[in-house]
Amino acid sequence: MSAPLLTMEGVHTHIGHYHILQGVDLTLPRGELTVLLGRNGAGKTTTLRTIINLWQASKGRIVFDGQDITNWRTPRIVRQGIGYVPENMGIFSLLTVQENMRLAAERRHFDTARLDWIFGLFPALKKFWTTPAGLLSGGQKQMLSIARAIIEPRAFLIIDEPSKGLAPAIIKDLVQAIRELKQTDTTILLVEQNFSFARAVGDHVAVMDDGRVVHAGSMSDLADDTELQGRLLGLSLDAHA
Ligand SMILES: Nc1ncnc2c1ncn2[C@@H]1O[C@H](COP(=O)(O)OP(=O)(O)OP(=O)(O)O)[C@@H](O)[C@H]1O
């Protein structure tokens, strides 16, 4: 088995006086999708932000592709080929879809073949290419946010709760797009609360509680074991949807 793309070893993060991450251990197999699950406030978003040093780890080690990146600054970390889709999507409402995409492209230049591939994943972006992003639906904004993160080839993609607030039909489209993205060998770390979505795309799962990873394993093992689901996640009805 090849070396993992990313490992976190005993990572702690403080935000102001609050001790949020309390020794996170996480291993991300290369080329596969790991879902980070856990109740509200468990520390999922803080984990994502700590990986790219938007929050500085106060203790522990983060290794990406064999390099200790724990104390690197964010721009240097993301230049290693990391795309980040934040929970608030980070798009510019007054700019068009095209302008939003151009800002994310290296030297503001589009690779035509890659752009066509993205239009295949998210046809709505082609349709609304010259529309201000603020006028898109919630699902279309999410697609734009992911498209921005993959406008350049990425070794690693971090996506924070993409299904949040989206209608089931849109979630289905997102599942399809993420499955296609997986074909490109990109390693993906996805935070998700919707277990049916998580189950549809995930190879591996890590469950967080109180600032730690309390379970890590294959998605299929968790999906097959309702007792484990109940114990780990206190799952809501959508687990069985
Ligand atoms: N800027 C901040 N200042 C103080 N506390 C914060 C800050 N950001 C997050 N926290 C706290 O850190 C804890 C973990 O938050 P985090 O956003 O990582 O959780 P989460 O698992 O992503 O939850 P959710 O699913 O609700 O987004 C929470 O108790 C939260 O209140």
The ligand as an SDF file (V2000), in Angstrom:
LIG
                    3D

 31 33  0  0  0  0  0  0  0  0999 V2000
  -13.7050   31.4080   15.8830 N   0  0  0  0  0  0  0  0  0  0  0  0
  -14.0510   30.6600   16.9300 C   0  0  0  0  0  0  0  0  0  0  0  0
  -13.9860   31.1590   18.1850 N   0  0  0  0  0  0  0  0  0  0  0  0
  -14.3240   30.3990   19.2580 C   0  0  0  0  0  0  0  0  0  0  0  0
  -14.7450   29.1380   19.1760 N   0  0  0  0  0  0  0  0  0  0  0  0
  -14.8380   28.5940   17.9580 C   0  0  0  0  0  0  0  0  0  0  0  0
  -14.4950   29.3130   16.7700 C   0  0  0  0  0  0  0  0  0  0  0  0
  -14.6830   28.5060   15.7070 N   0  0  0  0  0  0  0  0  0  0  0  0
  -15.1400   27.3330   16.2170 C   0  0  0  0  0  0  0  0  0  0  0  0
  -15.2270   27.3930   17.5440 N   0  0  0  0  0  0  0  0  0  0  0  0
  -15.6970   26.3210   18.4450 C   0  0  0  0  0  0  0  0  0  0  0  0
  -14.9470   25.1570   18.1740 O   0  0  0  0  0  0  0  0  0  0  0  0
  -15.7470   24.0040   18.3090 C   0  0  0  0  0  0  0  0  0  0  0  0
  -15.6070   23.1940   17.0400 C   0  0  0  0  0  0  0  0  0  0  0  0
  -16.1510   23.9430   15.9380 O   0  0  0  0  0  0  0  0  0  0  0  0
  -16.1240   23.3960   14.4620 P   0  0  0  0  0  0  0  0  0  0  0  0
  -16.7120   24.4520   13.5840 O   0  0  0  0  0  0  0  0  0  0  0  0
  -14.7800   22.8810   14.1490 O   0  0  0  0  0  0  0  0  0  0  0  0
  -17.1140   22.1640   14.5970 O   0  0  0  0  0  0  0  0  0  0  0  0
  -17.8100   21.3110   13.4880 P   0  0  0  0  0  0  0  0  0  0  0  0
  -17.6450   19.8940   13.9030 O   0  0  0  0  0  0  0  0  0  0  0  0
  -17.3260   21.7060   12.1450 O   0  0  0  0  0  0  0  0  0  0  0  0
  -19.3190   21.7290   13.6980 O   0  0  0  0  0  0  0  0  0  0  0  0
  -20.4460   22.1540   12.6320 P   0  0  0  0  0  0  0  0  0  0  0  0
  -20.9120   20.8850   12.0670 O   0  0  0  0  0  0  0  0  0  0  0  0
  -21.4600   22.8030   13.5270 O   0  0  0  0  0  0  0  0  0  0  0  0
  -19.8310   23.0910   11.6360 O   0  0  0  0  0  0  0  0  0  0  0  0
  -17.1610   24.4890   18.5790 C   0  0  0  0  0  0  0  0  0  0  0  0
  -17.4110   24.3800   19.9490 O   0  0  0  0  0  0  0  0  0  0  0  0
  -17.1260   25.9280   18.1440 C   0  0  0  0  0  0  0  0  0  0  0  0
  -18.0280   26.6900   18.8970 O   0  0  0  0  0  0  0  0  0  0  0  0
  1  2  1  0
  2  3  1  0
  2  7  2  0
  3  4  2  0
  4  5  1  0
  5  6  2  0
  6  7  1  0
  6 10  1  0
  7  8  1  0
  8  9  2  0
  9 10  1  0
 10 11  1  0
 11 12  1  0
 11 30  1  0
 12 13  1  0
 13 14  1  0
 13 28  1  0
 14 15  1  0
 15 16  1  0
 16 17  2  0
 16 18  1  0
 16 19  1  0
 19 20  1  0
 20 21  2  0
 20 22  1  0
 20 23  1  0
 23 24  1  0
 24 25  2  0
 24 26  1  0
 24 27  1  0
 28 29  1  0
 28 30  1  0
 30 31  1  0
M  END
$$$$
